Amino acid sequence: MIFKQLFDKETWTYTYLIGDPVSKEALFIDPVNTHIDEYIDLLAAHGLQLKYSLETHVHADHITASGILRQKLGAQTAVSALCGAQTADVQIQDGDIFTLGETEHVKVIATPGHTPGSISFLWRDRVFTGDSLFVGGCGRTDFQGGDAGALYDCITQRLFTLPDETIVYPGHDYQGRWISTIKQERTNNPRLTGKSRAEFIEIMNNLNLPRPRLIDEAVPANRYCGLDEKERQDAVVLRDSVKPIRNQVSPQDLVTEAKQHITEVNVTTAKQLLAEGNIVLVDTREESEYSAAHIDNAILLPRGVLEFKIGATPDLADKSKAVLIYCRTGGRSALAAQTLQALGYNNVLSMAGGFEAWQKEAV
């Protein structure tokens, strides 16, 4: 086997390379965009062909290199289906398996809590825990839809049930520690060992950590695999030209699924609701789209930053208040409506057809 643990000192992020020496297929876990040349040189040094670029979640502290690796090397990008990264080639589900050659198998373990879409990867005797479980700690749960109770459950019920000798490879470490074991974390992790679920939640709710420095830049970019607007357009063309692989879920599949769990209204009804008042209008498009034209009094909350910007939006402080969401054609707003419902908003509507339908009716 070929295995490397790499480190980005600017964001304290670990990246992992797994390669099969027979087939020469390889994958990265959580690559960082500032190390793209290092990754390409490393692959070349071992004669490897990059097959996958896997993400443990949509990161708030660095920008992924996945999109660039897809453009340069043709690798498949893979992110949890619950992360909202619509341009990823593979929308990962719990239990999925990524294969390298005939012998190397990397299994997905859903470990939500840091974010709803956080996952870990199990390979041989090693588990790559992302921001779910650290050496002597765990990821924070105070933004991006984090849930301390869910994190406690997945660590204690899923990760801590792995064999004692399983090696833990975390997504970050801020004290120079590289690895641990399941037994070590189960018996000595100060946030978890001997703590009840309620005690853990209390600890996590009172960490009072500073806001991640790159969050405003990183999260929106990482929902598009780390690419800027021009690169995103190229990525869509490339993605659509690649032969689908097992377990792939298209963005349209996600939208179709979301629409089964939300309420849509047409433009006529939307106008009536707005005329009656007492409803919050939210535009989930990108800032450039909003600047070009938008519906009067709409609050800009792009889909990519919705979860962590919503708390700073006074008009959305009351979760019982009616909310009407729109985007360009109705896809992003459906996903955003589902997200708001998951966050506890109980009167959310999505405008079918989006801003394009609104403009057509105005003609």
Summary of the structure (lengths in Angstrom):
residues: 363
radius of gyration: 21.1
end to end distance: 63.0
largest distance: 67.0
contacts: 1247
relative contact order: 0.11
helix: 35%
strand: 24%
